[in-house]
Amino acid sequence: MHFNDEMEQLVSTTHKIEIQQTGDQFVATVPSIGAVVTGETEEAALREAERAIVARMIEEAEKRKRRRRGKGHTVA
């Protein structure tokens, strides 16, 4: 898979975010990445869930970059 193909796959990936109110806070769950975050408002919980998704995407990109380096590929 080439870099552009990998980027297209990341950009087109969708994640379901489930939000529930528990007491005085909201809990957002992203089952596809195993993330559970909280926020004082529904919007704050959604924002934290989005951050968790982006953090996972960055983590996966860094893993791929390290694997390519280990296989002798050069990465700019």
Secondary structure as UniProt FT lines:
FT   HELIX           3..12
FT   STRAND          18..22
FT   TURN            23..24
FT   STRAND          25..30
FT   TURN            31..34
FT   STRAND          35..39
FT   HELIX           42..70
FT   TURN            71..72
//
